[in-house]
Amino acid sequence: MSPTAIGDAGPVAPFAHTHVGPDPIDPAHQYARARVDAAGAVVQFLGTVRNHNNDAAVASLEYEAYPEMAEKTIARIIEEARSRWPFEFAAAVHRTGRLDVGDIAVCITVSSAHRVEAFAACRHIMDRLKATAPIWKRETLTSGTRRWVEEEPPHAGGEG
């Protein structure tokens, strides 16, 4: 069975899965998708809601997206990554809606024959998703203030 994108985005490559929506993310399920006998490495990144941002206490985040366009964008990012690093499978799943501190907002999972390629592809997919996918984040501070968050460039050592 080939994974497909959920929603109107249509099928994605047989080596990829994308989903943007309100359902909670199950990392074990994403790991199981990626785990194949040809892969000696499965790398998984979980982005979780933290309790602070720019010296302000955060109570929750709300993600809004254009799911169909986001899934197409992410599928292209995965294909781009695969042209740079050989891997067996990659999945990128992002939540929408209100998330509390500690909730998983995004899960990137990549399986490859070797760890170097899996780590590199995983990082690339996450960095490009954050920079280009039509997904927007609004935080609610513990003070009750709500504000849209502009993404920051990757930290030192990141891909520009």
C-alpha positions as CSV (number, residue, x, y, z in Angstrom):
1,M,0.0,0.0,0.0
2,S,1.4,3.4,-1.0
3,P,1.0,6.2,1.5
4,T,-1.1,9.1,0.2
5,A,-1.6,12.6,1.4
6,I,-4.9,13.1,3.3
7,G,-7.2,15.8,1.9
8,D,-7.4,17.1,-1.6
9,A,-3.7,17.1,-2.3
10,G,-3.9,13.7,-3.9
11,P,-1.3,11.0,-3.8
12,V,2.3,11.7,-3.0
13,A,5.4,9.7,-4.0
14,P,5.4,6.1,-2.6
15,F,8.4,7.0,-0.5
16,A,6.5,9.9,1.3
17,H,3.6,10.7,3.5
18,T,2.3,14.2,4.4
19,H,-0.6,15.3,6.5
20,V,-1.6,18.7,7.9
21,G,-4.7,18.6,10.2
22,P,-6.1,18.7,13.7
23,D,-5.5,15.1,14.7
24,P,-3.0,14.4,17.5
25,I,0.3,13.0,16.2
26,D,1.3,9.5,17.2
27,P,5.1,9.2,16.8
28,A,5.0,5.4,17.1
29,H,2.6,5.3,14.1
30,Q,4.9,7.5,12.1
31,Y,7.9,5.3,13.1
32,A,6.1,2.2,11.9
33,R,5.3,3.9,8.6
34,A,9.0,4.6,8.0
35,R,10.5,1.3,9.4
36,V,11.6,-0.9,6.5
37,D,14.2,-3.7,6.3
38,A,16.4,-1.7,3.9
39,A,16.8,1.1,6.5
40,G,19.5,0.9,9.2
41,A,18.4,4.3,10.6
42,V,15.1,5.9,11.4
43,V,15.4,9.5,12.5
44,Q,12.5,11.3,14.1
45,F,12.1,14.9,15.0
46,L,9.2,16.0,17.3
47,G,8.5,19.7,17.6
48,T,6.6,20.3,20.8
49,V,4.9,23.4,22.3
50,R,7.2,25.0,24.8
51,N,6.2,27.2,27.7
52,H,8.1,30.3,26.6
53,N,9.0,32.4,23.6
54,N,11.1,35.6,23.5
55,D,11.1,35.9,27.3
56,A,7.3,35.6,27.5
57,A,5.4,32.8,29.2
58,V,3.3,30.8,26.7
59,A,0.0,29.1,27.6
60,S,-0.8,27.6,24.2
61,L,-0.3,27.8,20.5
62,E,-2.8,27.8,17.6
63,Y,-1.8,26.7,14.2
64,E,-3.7,27.7,11.1
65,A,-3.0,26.3,7.6
66,Y,-4.1,25.9,4.1
67,P,-3.9,22.0,4.4
68,E,-4.0,21.1,0.7
69,M,-1.4,23.6,-0.3
70,A,0.8,22.8,2.8
71,E,0.7,19.1,1.9
72,K,1.7,19.8,-1.7
73,T,4.5,22.1,-0.5
74,I,5.8,19.5,2.0
75,A,5.6,16.7,-0.6
76,R,7.9,18.9,-2.9
77,I,10.2,19.5,0.1
78,I,10.5,15.7,0.6
79,E,11.1,15.1,-3.1
80,E,13.8,17.8,-3.0
81,A,15.4,16.1,0.1
82,R,15.4,12.8,-1.7
83,S,17.3,14.2,-4.6
84,R,20.0,15.3,-2.2
85,W,20.1,12.3,0.2
86,P,19.1,8.7,-0.4
87,F,16.4,7.5,1.9
88,E,13.7,4.9,2.0
89,F,10.8,6.9,3.3
90,A,9.9,10.3,4.8
91,A,6.8,11.5,6.6
92,A,6.0,15.0,7.7
93,V,2.9,15.5,9.8
94,H,1.8,18.9,11.2
95,R,-1.1,19.7,13.5
96,T,-3.5,22.5,13.2
97,G,-5.8,24.0,15.9
98,R,-5.1,24.8,19.5
99,L,-2.2,23.0,21.2
100,D,-1.2,23.1,24.8
101,V,2.3,23.2,26.3
102,G,3.9,19.8,25.7
103,D,1.7,18.8,22.7
104,I,3.4,17.6,19.6
105,A,3.0,20.1,16.8
106,V,5.1,18.5,14.1
107,C,6.7,15.1,13.4
108,I,9.3,14.5,10.8
109,T,10.4,10.8,10.3
110,V,13.0,9.7,7.8
111,S,14.4,6.2,7.2
112,S,17.6,5.5,5.4
113,A,20.2,2.9,5.0
114,H,22.6,5.1,7.0
115,R,22.2,7.7,9.8
116,V,24.0,10.5,8.2
117,E,21.5,10.7,5.3
118,A,18.6,10.2,7.6
119,F,19.7,13.1,10.0
120,A,20.5,15.4,7.1
121,A,17.2,14.8,5.3
122,C,15.2,15.1,8.5
123,R,16.7,18.4,9.3
124,H,16.3,19.7,5.8
125,I,12.6,18.7,5.6
126,M,11.9,20.4,9.0
127,D,13.8,23.6,8.1
128,R,12.2,24.0,4.7
129,L,8.7,23.1,6.0
130,K,9.1,25.8,8.7
131,A,10.3,28.4,6.1
132,T,7.9,27.7,3.2
133,A,4.8,25.7,4.1
134,P,1.6,27.8,4.5
135,I,1.2,27.1,8.2
136,W,0.8,30.0,10.6
137,K,1.3,30.1,14.4
138,R,-0.4,32.3,17.0
139,E,0.6,32.1,20.6
140,T,-1.5,32.8,23.7
141,L,0.6,34.1,26.5
142,T,-0.2,33.4,30.2
143,S,-1.1,37.1,30.4
144,G,-3.9,36.5,27.9
145,T,-2.2,38.3,25.1
146,R,-2.5,36.6,21.7
147,R,0.0,37.3,18.9
148,W,1.1,35.9,15.6
149,V,4.6,34.4,15.6
150,E,7.0,35.1,12.8
151,E,9.4,32.3,12.2
152,E,13.0,32.8,13.3
153,P,15.9,31.7,11.1
154,P,17.5,28.4,12.0
155,H,20.0,28.6,14.9
156,A,23.7,28.3,14.5
157,G,24.7,25.3,12.5
158,G,21.4,25.3,10.6
159,E,20.9,25.4,6.8
160,G,20.3,29.1,6.1
